[in-house]
């Protein structure tokens, strides 16, 4: 059974940084392409970033390019999202995603 557990969300001021983590189990993580998605209050889920199984390729939605960085440690079965220069519009619940499976999410709130 695949399990994804996100952590690292917090309340942060605009311009601040956070690093989200996603611990995966029940899957051959090194073979899995992974993604981060987010859902802001009252809005639909939005794709944020993806990374290939070996980390060779990454992609980002335009609104986070240059500010967010996705990475992974296949030895630790963990996915990361480094978020810099955070803006209030980044406020959302962030989920890691493998195919149709996602975790319980972690709340990121950007506010002064």
Secondary structure, DSSP 8 states (H G I E B T S, - for coil): --EEEEE---EE-TT--EEEEEEEESS-GGG--EEEEEE-TTS-EEEEEEE-TTSS-EEE-GGGTTTEEEEEETTTTEEEEEE-S--GGG-EEEEEEETTEE---EEEEE--
